[in-house]
Amino acid sequence: MIKNWSDFLFPYEQAVGELKVKLRGIRKEFIQSDKRSPIEFVTGRVKPIDSIKEKMKRRYVSEDRLSQDMEDIAGLRIMCPFVDDIYVVVDILRRRSDINILEERDYVNREKASGYRSYHIVFEYPIELVGGEKKILAEIQVRTLAMNFWATVEHSLNYKYNGEFPEELKKRLQQSAETAFKLDEGMSEIRDELIETQEDGTKNEHNRDE
């Protein structure tokens, strides 16, 4: 039995704090190098105790297996401007030596039935405590701003209505998710066209100088 939840959750709180600094540092490094950052912003949280207990009951997770079987007690989200930025960030995370990736789930190109899209990375992260190193499980979700907006609203509705939506509302939620993804695709196309126009302009200037 977990007698002291504060003690149990402390390593997860430390992990979230450290990882937020590190992941935000990636964005800062891009900006300081005068490069466009694939990261817009980073958030993180430790799952509330009530949510942990609810998930334990729903997933049949016992307290003695909690740290091994619940992978999102420590959770971080990386928001990206464009869809292809998601895979740039994933590749950066794969190359890091401070996280040991255990599983990847691509819900961006293979969305869930609800319409949910995001890229999930489950990993092992070492925390230095007074008594020595402790490795914990954590999860990073990488998504666009549009995907995050839809997921946040859908989660709020799920929480309020216990996920029991009429079929018509389920379809509308799915359609909204598809609309959000089309928005992402449209913005990517606009960016690509602007880059192409800029490159053409640079070439024309270079030709005139010659």
Helices and strands as residue ranges (DSSP letters): H 5-32, E 41-46, H 49-59, G 63-65, H 66-69, E 74-80, H 83-94, E 100-106, E 119-129, E 132-144, H 145-161, H 167-209
